[in-house]
Amino acid sequence: MQQSIEVHADWNSITTLMTFTDSVEACLPLTADQSYLMRLVIEEIATNIVKYGYTDANRDVIQLVCSCDQGTLRVSIRDRGAPFDPRDQPDPDLSDADPASRMIGGLGLYFVREFADDLSYTHDDISGWNELIVIKGQ
Amino acid sequence: MNVEHIDDVLVIELPARLDAVGVSAIESNLAKTVTSHKGKVLADMSQVNFVASLALRMLLTNLKSVQPLGGDLRLAGLQPQIAEIFRKSRFDTLFKIYPDREGALAAYRG
């Protein structure tokens, strides 16, 4: 069983996507860790797409499909903005224990990489679609 | 967002979902409340069941604004998944974190 949604990639869509995760949680038999990861993916990746993937000149859609098959969560998030492979991003520097100087960029993608079992990313040069697939078992 | 004063400590109960929507709902009110108090602040996170990077940024911003004023922002009652986020990001080295509100208040008194 799967649940899907398509939204126009602007700030309002983040609220819509958060509401969508509530209905996914109600319909799919997810563990607490799978639910948490699904919310992380949607929050961190969709926010990145709205902020950096599209510009106001080319703003288009975000497509999201969540499914749970034999206990494994699969989240697919697609967009037609700038290609961006979250697997290539360096881990943030977590060593600074001084709040005044601590940098926090890159934490969102780091969480997604840390909590997922597997990430795959493709960019289709011809159609322009990016697709990130996030997998998490029980 | 519930706010109460217990002795000289400002205790703020954070809402369950600190996602992008939850953060934007409380962000400016929280910053105003914390900076106008200028002292000991405790964020009771026992109701919080989701945080992402935006929420961590908000908490760190408030810690950084209150510390130069001689205050502090401490945290209490992190649920296991929230504690895991703090461990993974090593935000547990930036904040003083207590198992519950009573423990945090006792530490502030001591």
gemmi code that builds the backbone of each chain (N, CA, C; Angstrom):
import gemmi

chains = {
    "A": [
        ("MET", (0.844, -1.196, 0.000), (0.000, 0.000, 0.000), (0.881, 1.247, 0.000)),
        ("GLN", (0.492, 2.225, -0.809), (1.294, 3.442, -0.831), (0.409, 4.687, -0.779)),
        ("GLN", (1.030, 5.767, -0.351), (0.337, 7.055, -0.265), (1.172, 8.051, -1.054)),
        ("SER", (0.526, 8.882, -1.864), (1.310, 9.838, -2.645), (0.644, 11.208, -2.649)),
        ("ILE", (1.469, 12.212, -2.934), (0.966, 13.586, -2.999), (1.869, 14.365, -3.948)),
        ("GLU", (1.273, 15.331, -4.635), (2.063, 16.260, -5.451), (1.700, 17.675, -5.005)),
        ("VAL", (2.725, 18.482, -4.763), (2.482, 19.864, -4.322), (3.339, 20.820, -5.141)),
        ("HIS", (2.877, 22.058, -5.277), (3.702, 23.106, -5.869), (4.765, 23.483, -4.834)),
        ("ALA", (6.018, 23.542, -5.261), (7.124, 23.642, -4.309), (7.326, 25.065, -3.789)),
        ("ASP", (6.391, 25.527, -2.963), (6.605, 26.803, -2.285), (6.483, 26.573, -0.777)),
        ("TRP", (6.602, 27.644, 0.018), (6.629, 27.455, 1.476), (5.336, 26.855, 2.011)),
        ("ASN", (4.206, 27.185, 1.378), (2.931, 26.630, 1.845), (2.909, 25.110, 1.731)),
        ("SER", (3.686, 24.600, 0.772), (3.653, 23.156, 0.543), (4.226, 22.387, 1.734)),
        ("ILE", (5.099, 23.018, 2.515), (5.693, 22.319, 3.660), (4.591, 21.970, 4.671)),
        ("THR", (3.686, 22.919, 4.893), (2.553, 22.653, 5.796), (1.700, 21.508, 5.251)),
        ("THR", (1.432, 21.550, 3.940), (0.626, 20.489, 3.314), (1.315, 19.136, 3.467)),
        ("LEU", (2.625, 19.124, 3.266), (3.357, 17.850, 3.350), (3.383, 17.314, 4.782)),
        ("MET", (3.476, 18.225, 5.754), (3.462, 17.790, 7.157), (2.110, 17.158, 7.506)),
        ("THR", (1.034, 17.764, 6.991), (-0.299, 17.196, 7.222), (-0.413, 15.832, 6.544)),
        ("PHE", (0.196, 15.746, 5.359), (0.187, 14.468, 4.619), (0.863, 13.360, 5.442)),
        ("THR", (1.947, 13.684, 6.142), (2.646, 12.647, 6.920), (1.733, 12.082, 8.009)),
        ("ASP", (0.828, 12.919, 8.528), (-0.117, 12.407, 9.531), (-0.987, 11.299, 8.925)),
        ("SER", (-1.430, 11.517, 7.687), (-2.309, 10.507, 7.079), (-1.503, 9.263, 6.703)),
        ("VAL", (-0.250, 9.455, 6.326), (0.596, 8.279, 6.034), (0.772, 7.449, 7.304)),
        ("GLU", (1.055, 8.140, 8.399), (1.244, 7.423, 9.671), (-0.010, 6.643, 10.062)),
        ("ALA", (-1.163, 7.222, 9.750), (-2.421, 6.562, 10.120), (-2.679, 5.335, 9.246)),
        ("CYS", (-2.142, 5.344, 8.020), (-2.469, 4.275, 7.063), (-1.418, 3.174, 6.969)),
        ("LEU", (-0.156, 3.535, 7.146), (0.904, 2.540, 6.965), (1.366, 2.011, 8.319)),
        ("PRO", (1.711, 0.719, 8.390), (2.126, 0.119, 9.664), (3.601, 0.405, 9.954)),
        ("LEU", (3.904, 1.643, 10.292), (5.303, 2.036, 10.472), (5.737, 1.893, 11.933)),
        ("THR", (7.021, 1.566, 12.129), (7.575, 1.608, 13.482), (7.819, 3.078, 13.850)),
        ("ALA", (8.101, 3.310, 15.129), (8.358, 4.687, 15.578), (9.573, 5.272, 14.852)),
        ("ASP", (10.618, 4.456, 14.649), (11.818, 4.949, 13.963), (11.541, 5.250, 12.490)),
        ("GLN", (10.705, 4.410, 11.868), (10.364, 4.660, 10.454), (9.544, 5.952, 10.325)),
        ("SER", (8.604, 6.158, 11.240), (7.808, 7.392, 11.202), (8.694, 8.617, 11.365)),
        ("TYR", (9.630, 8.502, 12.296), (10.513, 9.643, 12.551), (11.340, 9.962, 11.307)),
        ("LEU", (11.891, 8.903, 10.695), (12.708, 9.129, 9.498), (11.866, 9.731, 8.375)),
        ("MET", (10.637, 9.223, 8.199), (9.776, 9.755, 7.138), (9.566, 11.261, 7.334)),
        ("ARG", (9.309, 11.661, 8.574), (9.129, 13.092, 8.856), (10.416, 13.879, 8.597)),
        ("LEU", (11.545, 13.292, 8.989), (12.831, 13.959, 8.744), (13.062, 14.165, 7.248)),
        ("VAL", (12.829, 13.111, 6.478), (13.062, 13.197, 5.030), (12.198, 14.293, 4.430)),
        ("ILE", (10.918, 14.265, 4.795), (9.995, 15.222, 4.195), (10.367, 16.638, 4.618)),
        ("GLU", (10.654, 16.823, 5.893), (11.005, 18.166, 6.377), (12.316, 18.662, 5.763)),
        ("GLU", (13.360, 17.855, 5.875), (14.688, 18.338, 5.485), (14.854, 18.400, 3.961)),
        ("ILE", (14.387, 17.370, 3.262), (14.597, 17.334, 1.811), (13.644, 18.301, 1.110)),
        ("ALA", (12.368, 18.289, 1.514), (11.409, 19.186, 0.850), (11.782, 20.647, 1.102)),
        ("THR", (12.233, 20.949, 2.319), (12.644, 22.325, 2.625), (13.818, 22.736, 1.731)),
        ("ASN", (14.768, 21.798, 1.558), (15.913, 22.085, 0.684), (15.487, 22.343, -0.758)),
        ("ILE", (14.528, 21.536, -1.217), (14.067, 21.697, -2.606), (13.408, 23.066, -2.780)),
        ("VAL", (12.550, 23.441, -1.822), (11.872, 24.740, -1.905), (12.897, 25.876, -1.870)),
        ("LYS", (13.898, 25.721, -0.997), (14.860, 26.795, -0.749), (15.930, 26.895, -1.830)),
        ("TYR", (16.479, 25.745, -2.198), (17.645, 25.744, -3.091), (17.407, 25.075, -4.448)),
        ("GLY", (16.506, 24.095, -4.485), (16.327, 23.325, -5.725), (15.701, 24.171, -6.824)),
        ("TYR", (14.675, 24.902, -6.447), (13.980, 25.761, -7.404), (14.317, 27.223, -7.139)),
        ("THR", (14.195, 28.016, -8.202), (14.189, 29.461, -8.020), (12.783, 29.937, -8.383)),
        ("ASP", (12.503, 31.206, -8.162), (11.167, 31.691, -8.507), (10.921, 31.640, -10.011)),
        ("ALA", (12.022, 31.533, -10.782), (11.867, 31.483, -12.236), (11.428, 30.106, -12.728)),
        ("ASN", (11.781, 29.065, -11.994), (11.474, 27.716, -12.523), (10.678, 26.852, -11.541)),
        ("ARG", (10.047, 27.499, -10.549), (9.368, 26.742, -9.486), (8.337, 25.766, -10.068)),
        ("ASP", (8.442, 24.519, -9.636), (7.576, 23.464, -10.180), (7.106, 22.595, -9.008)),
        ("VAL", (6.977, 21.312, -9.205), (6.329, 20.473, -8.186), (7.325, 19.651, -7.361)),
        ("ILE", (6.817, 19.162, -6.237), (7.456, 18.084, -5.468), (6.469, 16.927, -5.465)),
        ("GLN", (6.953, 15.748, -5.817), (6.118, 14.545, -5.758), (6.668, 13.637, -4.668)),
        ("LEU", (5.757, 13.144, -3.852), (6.190, 12.321, -2.728), (5.366, 11.032, -2.725)),
        ("VAL", (6.069, 9.908, -2.602), (5.381, 8.619, -2.495), (5.958, 7.869, -1.304)),
        ("CYS", (5.090, 7.469, -0.378), (5.516, 6.692, 0.787), (4.843, 5.325, 0.720)),
        ("SER", (5.633, 4.283, 0.942), (5.032, 2.951, 0.968), (5.715, 2.108, 2.032)),
        ("CYS", (5.022, 1.059, 2.437), (5.597, 0.145, 3.409), (5.291, -1.264, 2.922)),
        ("ASP", (6.353, -1.987, 2.553), (6.181, -3.317, 1.982), (6.979, -4.309, 2.819)),
        ("GLN", (6.300, -5.292, 3.371), (6.938, -6.301, 4.224), (7.800, -5.655, 5.315)),
        ("GLY", (7.240, -4.599, 5.892), (7.898, -3.964, 7.020), (8.962, -2.944, 6.647)),
        ("THR", (9.213, -2.758, 5.343), (10.248, -1.804, 4.933), (9.624, -0.521, 4.388)),
        ("LEU", (10.022, 0.588, 4.978), (9.537, 1.905, 4.519), (10.345, 2.354, 3.306)),
        ("ARG", (9.622, 2.871, 2.314), (10.280, 3.442, 1.138), (9.666, 4.818, 0.893)),
        ("VAL", (10.512, 5.845, 0.881), (10.044, 7.207, 0.602), (10.716, 7.680, -0.679)),
        ("SER", (9.919, 8.057, -1.664), (10.463, 8.613, -2.902), (10.068, 10.084, -2.972)),
        ("ILE", (11.057, 10.938, -3.214), (10.767, 12.371, -3.301), (11.377, 12.880, -4.604)),
        ("ARG", (10.513, 13.451, -5.458), (10.940, 13.836, -6.811), (10.715, 15.329, -7.033)),
        ("ASP", (11.625, 15.932, -7.798), (11.475, 17.344, -8.156), (12.204, 17.582, -9.467)),
        ("ARG", (11.989, 18.764, -10.040), (12.639, 19.090, -11.318), (13.541, 20.310, -11.178)),
        ("GLY", (14.016, 20.547, -9.965), (14.918, 21.672, -9.729), (16.366, 21.296, -9.998)),
        ("ALA", (17.271, 22.070, -9.421), (18.704, 21.837, -9.635), (19.086, 20.455, -9.103)),
        ("PRO", (19.906, 19.713, -9.855), (20.354, 18.401, -9.375), (21.089, 18.534, -8.048)),
        ("PHE", (20.784, 17.637, -7.127), (21.422, 17.710, -5.814), (21.409, 16.319, -5.198)),
        ("ASP", (22.595, 15.756, -5.025), (22.695, 14.416, -4.456), (23.075, 14.522, -2.978)),
        ("PRO", (22.136, 14.246, -2.077), (22.404, 14.416, -0.634), (23.517, 13.500, -0.129)),
        ("ARG", (23.806, 12.417, -0.895), (24.855, 11.482, -0.452), (26.243, 12.103, -0.584)),
        ("ASP", (26.357, 13.122, -1.467), (27.673, 13.723, -1.730), (28.073, 14.789, -0.729)),
        ("GLN", (27.132, 15.186, 0.123), (27.422, 16.320, 0.997), (28.297, 15.871, 2.174)),
        ("PRO", (29.290, 16.677, 2.535), (30.146, 16.297, 3.656), (29.379, 16.337, 4.979)),
        ("ASP", (29.811, 15.489, 5.920), (29.209, 15.543, 7.254), (29.549, 16.882, 7.902)),
        ("PRO", (28.623, 17.441, 8.676), (28.930, 18.707, 9.361), (29.983, 18.493, 10.446)),
        ("ASP", (30.671, 19.556, 10.790), (31.654, 19.495, 11.882), (30.892, 19.552, 13.204)),
        ("LEU", (30.932, 18.444, 13.949), (30.139, 18.353, 15.183), (31.002, 18.538, 16.419)),
        ("SER", (32.278, 18.887, 16.216), (33.231, 18.823, 17.326), (33.213, 20.065, 18.219)),
        ("ASP", (32.629, 21.163, 17.729), (32.697, 22.413, 18.479), (31.646, 22.419, 19.589)),
        ("ALA", (32.093, 22.394, 20.850), (31.158, 22.362, 21.985), (30.867, 23.757, 22.535)),
        ("ASP", (31.318, 24.791, 21.819), (31.042, 26.162, 22.251), (29.826, 26.680, 21.476)),
        ("PRO", (28.717, 26.934, 22.190), (27.502, 27.374, 21.486), (27.723, 28.627, 20.650)),
        ("ALA", (28.615, 29.498, 21.108), (28.799, 30.787, 20.427), (29.362, 30.607, 19.022)),
        ("SER", (30.191, 29.585, 18.835), (30.842, 29.434, 17.531), (30.360, 28.218, 16.759)),
        ("ARG", (29.488, 27.420, 17.361), (29.046, 26.184, 16.720), (28.298, 26.488, 15.416)),
        ("MET", (28.733, 25.823, 14.330), (28.044, 25.961, 13.045), (27.025, 24.826, 12.933)),
        ("ILE", (25.855, 25.103, 12.357), (24.880, 24.015, 12.304), (24.394, 23.722, 10.890)),
        ("GLY", (25.071, 24.253, 9.876), (24.676, 23.928, 8.499), (24.895, 22.444, 8.219)),
        ("GLY", (24.028, 21.878, 7.406), (24.202, 20.491, 6.968), (23.645, 19.442, 7.911)),
        ("LEU", (23.073, 19.865, 9.042), (22.575, 18.878, 10.009), (21.389, 18.074, 9.472)),
        ("GLY", (20.526, 18.729, 8.717), (19.318, 18.064, 8.242), (19.638, 16.868, 7.362)),
        ("LEU", (20.519, 17.075, 6.389), (20.894, 15.970, 5.505), (21.669, 14.908, 6.267)),
        ("TYR", (22.461, 15.339, 7.222), (23.216, 14.400, 8.060), (22.258, 13.472, 8.810)),
        ("PHE", (21.193, 14.036, 9.371), (20.209, 13.202, 10.074), (19.594, 12.168, 9.124)),
        ("VAL", (19.240, 12.622, 7.934), (18.617, 11.700, 6.969), (19.589, 10.567, 6.636)),
        ("ARG", (20.847, 10.911, 6.381), (21.842, 9.873, 6.056), (22.045, 8.925, 7.232)),
        ("GLU", (22.075, 9.474, 8.443), (22.343, 8.657, 9.637), (21.201, 7.694, 9.965)),
        ("PHE", (19.968, 8.144, 9.771), (18.835, 7.333, 10.211), (18.333, 6.371, 9.131)),
        ("ALA", (18.672, 6.634, 7.866), (18.199, 5.758, 6.787), (19.079, 4.522, 6.685)),
        ("ASP", (18.481, 3.419, 6.204), (19.294, 2.238, 5.892), (19.980, 2.415, 4.546)),
        ("ASP", (19.285, 3.064, 3.612), (19.858, 3.224, 2.270), (19.264, 4.462, 1.598)),
        ("LEU", (20.124, 5.177, 0.860), (19.668, 6.319, 0.059), (20.099, 6.066, -1.378)),
        ("SER", (19.206, 6.310, -2.334), (19.667, 6.307, -3.720), (19.132, 7.563, -4.393)),
        ("TYR", (19.928, 8.069, -5.320), (19.567, 9.325, -5.980), (19.814, 9.190, -7.473)),
        ("THR", (18.865, 9.679, -8.258), (19.095, 9.732, -9.710), (18.652, 11.097, -10.238)),
        ("HIS", (19.359, 11.544, -11.274), (18.953, 12.754, -11.995), (18.868, 12.386, -13.466)),
        ("ASP", (17.733, 12.674, -14.077), (17.549, 12.380, -15.499), (17.780, 13.668, -16.299)),
        ("ASP", (18.879, 13.665, -17.065), (19.248, 14.867, -17.821), (18.179, 15.270, -18.834)),
        ("ILE", (17.494, 14.290, -19.380), (16.538, 14.602, -20.455), (15.250, 15.204, -19.882)),
        ("SER", (14.682, 14.548, -18.883), (13.416, 15.050, -18.321), (13.649, 16.119, -17.250)),
        ("GLY", (14.840, 16.123, -16.661), (15.139, 17.065, -15.586), (14.714, 16.600, -14.206)),
        ("TRP", (14.110, 15.402, -14.106), (13.628, 14.932, -12.800), (14.784, 14.446, -11.924)),
        ("ASN", (14.733, 14.851, -10.662), (15.583, 14.263, -9.619), (14.712, 13.329, -8.810)),
        ("GLU", (15.280, 12.198, -8.386), (14.533, 11.321, -7.476), (15.458, 10.822, -6.370)),
        ("LEU", (15.012, 11.047, -5.145), (15.727, 10.508, -3.983), (14.843, 9.414, -3.379)),
        ("ILE", (15.435, 8.244, -3.171), (14.682, 7.148, -2.539), (15.359, 6.787, -1.223)),
        ("VAL", (14.563, 6.810, -0.175), (15.073, 6.531, 1.173), (14.416, 5.247, 1.672)),
        ("ILE", (15.236, 4.345, 2.193), (14.751, 3.036, 2.651), (15.065, 2.869, 4.134)),
        ("LYS", (14.092, 2.346, 4.854), (14.368, 1.959, 6.247), (13.562, 0.712, 6.632)),
        ("GLY", (14.282, -0.318, 7.084), (13.630, -1.539, 7.555), (13.111, -1.355, 8.968)),
        ("GLN", (12.602, -2.451, 9.532), (11.992, -2.359, 10.874), (13.033, -2.176, 11.963)),
    ],
    "B": [
        ("MET", (2.386, 27.076, 23.380), (3.602, 27.140, 24.207), (3.229, 27.683, 25.595)),
        ("ASN", (3.327, 26.815, 26.624), (2.995, 27.238, 27.984), (4.245, 27.762, 28.693)),
        ("VAL", (4.079, 28.897, 29.378), (5.202, 29.516, 30.078), (4.822, 29.705, 31.539)),
        ("GLU", (5.684, 29.313, 32.448), (5.418, 29.611, 33.867), (6.715, 29.944, 34.589)),
        ("HIS", (6.591, 30.720, 35.651), (7.745, 31.041, 36.473), (7.749, 30.159, 37.702)),
        ("ILE", (8.872, 29.473, 37.944), (9.027, 28.708, 39.173), (10.264, 29.275, 39.867)),
        ("ASP", (10.029, 29.972, 40.984), (11.088, 30.788, 41.595), (11.649, 31.730, 40.530)),
        ("ASP", (12.975, 31.692, 40.311), (13.539, 32.610, 39.313), (13.755, 31.938, 37.961)),
        ("VAL", (13.172, 30.750, 37.786), (13.360, 30.024, 36.522), (12.118, 30.173, 35.643)),
        ("LEU", (12.356, 30.536, 34.404), (11.278, 30.598, 33.415), (11.175, 29.224, 32.767)),
        ("VAL", (10.050, 28.556, 32.968), (9.873, 27.206, 32.417), (8.948, 27.281, 31.207)),
        ("ILE", (9.448, 26.804, 30.089), (8.679, 26.856, 28.840), (8.408, 25.435, 28.384)),
        ("GLU", (7.139, 25.121, 28.240), (6.782, 23.787, 27.766), (6.645, 23.841, 26.242)),
        ("LEU", (7.523, 23.119, 25.571), (7.521, 23.164, 24.103), (6.483, 22.193, 23.547)),
        ("PRO", (5.896, 22.540, 22.387), (4.837, 21.703, 21.806), (5.386, 20.410, 21.185)),
        ("ALA", (4.475, 19.484, 20.886), (4.874, 18.135, 20.462), (5.694, 18.119, 19.175)),
        ("ARG", (5.273, 18.895, 18.204), (5.909, 18.812, 16.891), (6.760, 20.036, 16.634)),
        ("LEU", (8.061, 19.883, 16.739), (8.935, 21.000, 16.385), (9.452, 20.784, 14.969)),
        ("ASP", (8.512, 20.623, 14.028), (8.877, 20.579, 12.613), (8.847, 22.013, 12.080)),
        ("ALA", (8.995, 22.168, 10.766), (9.060, 23.522, 10.195), (7.828, 24.337, 10.589)),
        ("VAL", (6.675, 23.680, 10.611), (5.431, 24.387, 10.935), (5.399, 24.747, 12.425)),
        ("GLY", (5.764, 23.789, 13.263), (5.763, 24.019, 14.709), (6.768, 25.091, 15.114)),
        ("VAL", (7.943, 25.075, 14.473), (8.963, 26.070, 14.798), (8.485, 27.466, 14.405)),
        ("SER", (7.937, 27.594, 13.214), (7.534, 28.942, 12.781), (6.397, 29.481, 13.659)),
        ("ALA", (5.604, 28.567, 14.250), (4.504, 29.018, 15.111), (4.994, 29.616, 16.426)),
        ("ILE", (6.135, 29.155, 16.933), (6.565, 29.626, 18.261), (7.850, 30.450, 18.245)),
        ("GLU", (8.561, 30.450, 17.103), (9.929, 30.970, 17.061), (10.067, 32.393, 17.612)),
        ("SER", (9.247, 33.313, 17.107), (9.472, 34.703, 17.502), (8.995, 34.929, 18.943)),
        ("ASN", (7.916, 34.271, 19.332), (7.422, 34.394, 20.702), (8.440, 33.830, 21.704)),
        ("LEU", (9.045, 32.701, 21.343), (10.046, 32.079, 22.216), (11.251, 33.010, 22.384)),
        ("ALA", (11.729, 33.562, 21.274), (12.900, 34.446, 21.335), (12.613, 35.659, 22.215)),
        ("LYS", (11.426, 36.243, 22.056), (11.039, 37.411, 22.862), (10.972, 37.044, 24.347)),
        ("THR", (10.346, 35.917, 24.627), (10.166, 35.482, 26.020), (11.515, 35.228, 26.681)),
        ("VAL", (12.396, 34.539, 25.969), (13.695, 34.159, 26.530), (14.576, 35.395, 26.742)),
        ("THR", (14.639, 36.271, 25.753), (15.547, 37.416, 25.883), (15.021, 38.453, 26.876)),
        ("SER", (13.702, 38.549, 27.031), (13.206, 39.531, 28.003), (13.388, 39.030, 29.437)),
        ("HIS", (13.463, 37.718, 29.626), (13.664, 37.162, 30.970), (15.116, 37.353, 31.432)),
        ("LYS", (16.037, 37.199, 30.512), (17.472, 37.454, 30.762), (18.095, 36.565, 31.844)),
        ("GLY", (17.448, 35.502, 32.241), (17.997, 34.698, 33.341), (17.935, 33.217, 33.055)),
        ("LYS", (17.533, 32.469, 34.088), (17.501, 31.016, 33.977), (16.252, 30.572, 33.214)),
        ("VAL", (16.472, 29.821, 32.159), (15.352, 29.324, 31.364), (15.445, 27.803, 31.277)),
        ("LEU", (14.314, 27.156, 31.396), (14.252, 25.704, 31.245), (13.210, 25.375, 30.183)),
        ("ALA", (13.659, 24.671, 29.139), (12.699, 24.196, 28.136), (12.301, 22.779, 28.511)),
        ("ASP", (11.041, 22.605, 28.882), (10.504, 21.280, 29.193), (10.107, 20.631, 27.864)),
        ("MET", (10.854, 19.597, 27.471), (10.624, 18.978, 26.163), (9.898, 17.641, 26.278)),
        ("SER", (9.273, 17.400, 27.425), (8.667, 16.074, 27.632), (7.514, 15.785, 26.670)),
        ("GLN", (6.909, 16.841, 26.105), (5.817, 16.623, 25.139), (6.329, 16.520, 23.710)),
        ("VAL", (7.600, 16.842, 23.503), (8.127, 16.946, 22.132), (8.421, 15.557, 21.573)),
        ("ASN", (7.795, 15.232, 20.434), (8.081, 13.931, 19.826), (8.721, 14.035, 18.449)),
        ("PHE", (8.983, 15.261, 17.989), (9.716, 15.423, 16.723), (10.526, 16.707, 16.740)),
        ("VAL", (11.798, 16.597, 16.436), (12.617, 17.780, 16.156), (13.417, 17.493, 14.889)),
        ("ALA", (13.674, 18.532, 14.123), (14.572, 18.423, 12.980), (15.562, 19.579, 13.093)),
        ("SER", (16.329, 19.800, 12.023), (17.441, 20.753, 12.135), (16.965, 22.167, 12.463)),
        ("LEU", (15.791, 22.555, 11.950), (15.284, 23.908, 12.229), (15.061, 24.124, 13.725)),
        ("ALA", (14.561, 23.088, 14.400), (14.296, 23.198, 15.841), (15.609, 23.316, 16.608)),
        ("LEU", (16.626, 22.570, 16.181), (17.929, 22.679, 16.846), (18.500, 24.083, 16.661)),
        ("ARG", (18.337, 24.596, 15.451), (18.812, 25.963, 15.180), (18.108, 26.964, 16.102)),
        ("MET", (16.804, 26.803, 16.273), (16.027, 27.713, 17.130), (16.516, 27.636, 18.579)),
        ("LEU", (16.729, 26.420, 19.079), (17.176, 26.274, 20.473), (18.566, 26.863, 20.660)),
        ("LEU", (19.459, 26.621, 19.690), (20.819, 27.155, 19.804), (20.808, 28.683, 19.743)),
        ("THR", (19.988, 29.239, 18.871), (19.881, 30.703, 18.770), (19.467, 31.302, 20.112)),
        ("ASN", (18.522, 30.646, 20.773), (18.062, 31.151, 22.077), (19.125, 30.985, 23.156)),
        ("LEU", (19.852, 29.863, 23.116), (20.951, 29.672, 24.068), (21.998, 30.772, 23.894)),
        ("LYS", (22.314, 31.054, 22.611), (23.338, 32.070, 22.333), (22.878, 33.470, 22.703)),
        ("SER", (21.571, 33.698, 22.687), (21.102, 35.048, 23.022), (21.027, 35.251, 24.534)),
        ("VAL", (20.796, 34.175, 25.297), (20.600, 34.338, 26.734), (21.920, 34.221, 27.514)),
        ("GLN", (22.874, 33.486, 27.000), (24.133, 33.306, 27.740), (24.909, 34.606, 27.959)),
        ("PRO", (25.032, 35.473, 26.943), (25.757, 36.736, 27.180), (25.050, 37.647, 28.184)),
        ("LEU", (23.766, 37.391, 28.440), (23.018, 38.198, 29.408), (23.139, 37.626, 30.818)),
        ("GLY", (23.960, 36.585, 30.949), (24.147, 35.967, 32.258), (23.154, 34.862, 32.548)),
        ("GLY", (22.357, 34.509, 31.575), (21.368, 33.461, 31.772), (21.810, 32.137, 31.174)),
        ("ASP", (20.875, 31.199, 31.157), (21.169, 29.913, 30.527), (19.844, 29.335, 30.022)),
        ("LEU", (19.964, 28.464, 29.039), (18.804, 27.709, 28.558), (19.139, 26.237, 28.720)),
        ("ARG", (18.421, 25.589, 29.616), (18.641, 24.166, 29.846), (17.423, 23.385, 29.376)),
        ("LEU", (17.621, 22.097, 29.150), (16.568, 21.264, 28.574), (16.242, 20.113, 29.505)),
        ("ALA", (14.982, 19.689, 29.485), (14.600, 18.553, 30.322), (13.565, 17.689, 29.615)),
        ("GLY", (13.595, 16.395, 29.943), (12.531, 15.482, 29.523), (12.579, 15.045, 28.077)),
        ("LEU", (13.773, 14.860, 27.526), (13.855, 14.454, 26.122), (13.399, 13.005, 25.954)),
        ("GLN", (12.455, 12.787, 25.054), (12.039, 11.419, 24.722), (13.197, 10.729, 23.986)),
        ("PRO", (13.200, 9.379, 23.969), (14.368, 8.660, 23.427), (14.780, 9.083, 22.014)),
        ("GLN", (13.816, 9.274, 21.114), (14.195, 9.651, 19.742), (14.775, 11.062, 19.686)),
        ("ILE", (14.295, 11.918, 20.558), (14.803, 13.287, 20.597), (16.231, 13.278, 21.181)),
        ("ALA", (16.410, 12.459, 22.220), (17.747, 12.331, 22.809), (18.743, 11.804, 21.780)),
        ("GLU", (18.277, 10.910, 20.918), (19.142, 10.356, 19.865), (19.574, 11.452, 18.874)),
        ("ILE", (18.643, 12.334, 18.528), (18.971, 13.466, 17.641), (20.030, 14.358, 18.302)),
        ("PHE", (19.871, 14.591, 19.585), (20.844, 15.426, 20.310), (22.204, 14.737, 20.380)),
        ("ARG", (22.200, 13.406, 20.543), (23.480, 12.678, 20.583), (24.164, 12.714, 19.227)),
        ("LYS", (23.396, 12.399, 18.181), (23.983, 12.328, 16.835), (24.558, 13.666, 16.395)),
        ("SER", (23.880, 14.747, 16.755), (24.331, 16.079, 16.344), (25.323, 16.669, 17.357)),
        ("ARG", (25.511, 15.940, 18.446), (26.347, 16.379, 19.580), (25.843, 17.692, 20.175)),
        ("PHE", (24.559, 17.948, 20.004), (23.949, 19.077, 20.702), (23.878, 18.804, 22.200)),
        ("ASP", (24.084, 17.519, 22.578), (24.104, 17.211, 24.017), (25.359, 17.764, 24.691)),
        ("THR", (26.326, 18.239, 23.883), (27.506, 18.894, 24.480), (27.307, 20.412, 24.577)),
        ("LEU", (26.274, 20.923, 23.935), (26.040, 22.371, 23.925), (25.090, 22.802, 25.046)),
        ("PHE", (24.180, 21.880, 25.390), (23.150, 22.206, 26.394), (23.333, 21.335, 27.635)),
        ("LYS", (22.940, 21.875, 28.777), (22.785, 21.039, 29.964), (21.401, 20.392, 29.870)),
        ("ILE", (21.385, 19.069, 29.924), (20.149, 18.320, 29.700), (19.857, 17.447, 30.921)),
        ("TYR", (18.605, 17.483, 31.376), (18.206, 16.738, 32.577), (17.062, 15.786, 32.241)),
        ("PRO", (16.970, 14.667, 32.992), (15.920, 13.682, 32.698), (14.512, 14.266, 32.843)),
        ("ASP", (14.333, 15.164, 33.814), (12.991, 15.723, 33.997), (13.075, 17.141, 34.572)),
        ("ARG", (11.922, 17.785, 34.603), (11.809, 19.172, 35.039), (12.316, 19.351, 36.476)),
        ("GLU", (11.961, 18.408, 37.360), (12.345, 18.532, 38.768), (13.864, 18.516, 38.910)),
        ("GLY", (14.512, 17.615, 38.184), (15.979, 17.517, 38.243), (16.640, 18.796, 37.751)),
        ("ALA", (16.095, 19.364, 36.691), (16.657, 20.593, 36.143), (16.471, 21.756, 37.113)),
        ("LEU", (15.296, 21.844, 37.731), (15.034, 22.920, 38.685), (15.933, 22.781, 39.906)),
        ("ALA", (16.145, 21.536, 40.369), (17.044, 21.300, 41.510), (18.453, 21.733, 41.169)),
        ("ALA", (18.897, 21.439, 39.944), (20.252, 21.828, 39.541), (20.398, 23.350, 39.473)),
        ("TYR", (19.350, 24.018, 39.000), (19.367, 25.492, 38.958), (19.432, 26.060, 40.380)),
        ("ARG", (18.704, 25.414, 41.326), (18.703, 25.906, 42.715), (20.074, 25.710, 43.360)),
        ("GLY", (20.719, 24.553, 42.989), (22.013, 24.224, 43.602), (23.087, 25.145, 43.098)),
    ],
}
model = gemmi.Model(1)
for chain_id, residues in chains.items():
    chain = gemmi.Chain(chain_id)
    for i, (resn, *xyz) in enumerate(residues, 1):
        res = gemmi.Residue()
        res.name, res.seqid = resn, gemmi.SeqId(i, " ")
        for name, pos in zip(("N", "CA", "C"), xyz):
            atom = gemmi.Atom()
            atom.name, atom.element = name, gemmi.Element(name[0])
            atom.pos, atom.b_iso = gemmi.Position(*pos), 0.0
            res.add_atom(atom)
        chain.add_residue(res)
    model.add_chain(chain)
structure = gemmi.Structure()
structure.add_model(model)
structure.setup_entities()
